[in-house]
Amino acid sequence: MILHGYYRSTASWRLRIVLALKGIAVEQRAHHLRRGEQRLPAFLALNPQGLLPVLELDDGTVLTQSLAIAEYLDDIQPEPPLLPAEPVARAHARAIAQLIACDIHPIQNLRVLDRLKALGHDEAAVRRWAADTIREGLDACEVLLGRYAGPWCLGDRPTIADATLVPQLANARRFGAEGDWPRIAAIAALAATHPAFLAADAGAQPDAE
Ligand SMILES: N[C@@H](CCC(=O)N[C@@H](CS)C(=O)NCC(=O)O)C(=O)O
């Protein structure tokens, strides 16, 4: 399989974590977002949305949307599971992942920030937009996580929630979003010692700059 991604793309990073947790080897192909390679015809032929990541299967089937791809990987290789076993905990894990993937990340995504700049907002205002969006989302995430037993988001093993949360924290650092997030900080500290999270880290990728 080929994972089309970019070292700093947090949606690609989610999948790198999932692949590493499951021990699934893929070929990685980088598309430089800052150079606009996601808008080249060859990439648009894969994903007409012009968004990373894309997973290309061995038979040429193309999968898009990181959370859908993560569940596909869980379907083809159920161990270790990406979701807790208990139905309510499964819903909580999906909710944390969607809080980030649906309600934080798309609002501070590259194309949105570029559009704000095109509308005349200066660099400082655009960075503030991103920081405020991330801080507000992570404030809510911290409260929700406080309701669930750790040490990971949902119990004693990483799930799709952790695979989505940890990359988003890199965007928080990048845009200067800060908050009082002890539960999130403890998960980040745990991830910093976990081989799958270390292997998936942006800085560990061949295309890292
Ligand atoms: N909901 C999509 C989001 C994908 C996405 O926004 N990817 C970003 C990188 S993290 C991207 O390709 N951005 C390119 C752009 O904004 O032009 C997913 O989860 O796969």
The ligand as an SDF file (V2000), in Angstrom:
LIG
                    3D

 20 19  0  0  0  0  0  0  0  0999 V2000
  -10.8360   15.5420    6.7660 N   0  0  0  0  0  0  0  0  0  0  0  0
   -9.6240   15.2740    6.0380 C   0  0  0  0  0  0  0  0  0  0  0  0
   -8.7070   16.4740    6.1780 C   0  0  0  0  0  0  0  0  0  0  0  0
   -7.5370   16.3660    5.2750 C   0  0  0  0  0  0  0  0  0  0  0  0
   -6.6990   17.6330    5.3040 C   0  0  0  0  0  0  0  0  0  0  0  0
   -7.2020   18.7310    5.5970 O   0  0  0  0  0  0  0  0  0  0  0  0
   -5.3980   17.4970    5.0040 N   0  0  0  0  0  0  0  0  0  0  0  0
   -4.5270   18.6380    4.9860 C   0  0  0  0  0  0  0  0  0  0  0  0
   -3.1920   18.2970    5.5950 C   0  0  0  0  0  0  0  0  0  0  0  0
   -3.3450   17.8730    7.2960 S   0  0  0  0  0  0  0  0  0  0  0  0
   -4.2820   19.0750    3.5590 C   0  0  0  0  0  0  0  0  0  0  0  0
   -4.0710   18.2440    2.7030 O   0  0  0  0  0  0  0  0  0  0  0  0
   -4.2950   20.3910    3.3200 N   0  0  0  0  0  0  0  0  0  0  0  0
   -4.0540   20.9160    2.0340 C   0  0  0  0  0  0  0  0  0  0  0  0
   -4.7090   22.2360    1.8180 C   0  0  0  0  0  0  0  0  0  0  0  0
   -5.3390   22.7560    2.7480 O   0  0  0  0  0  0  0  0  0  0  0  0
   -4.5880   22.7290    0.7050 O   0  0  0  0  0  0  0  0  0  0  0  0
   -8.9670   14.0030    6.5870 C   0  0  0  0  0  0  0  0  0  0  0  0
   -9.1270   13.7250    7.7730 O   0  0  0  0  0  0  0  0  0  0  0  0
   -8.3090   13.2760    5.8170 O   0  0  0  0  0  0  0  0  0  0  0  0
  1  2  1  0
  2  3  1  0
  2 18  1  0
  3  4  1  0
  4  5  1  0
  5  6  2  0
  5  7  1  0
  7  8  1  0
  8  9  1  0
  8 11  1  0
  9 10  1  0
 11 12  2  0
 11 13  1  0
 13 14  1  0
 14 15  1  0
 15 16  2  0
 15 17  1  0
 18 19  2  0
 18 20  1  0
M  END
$$$$
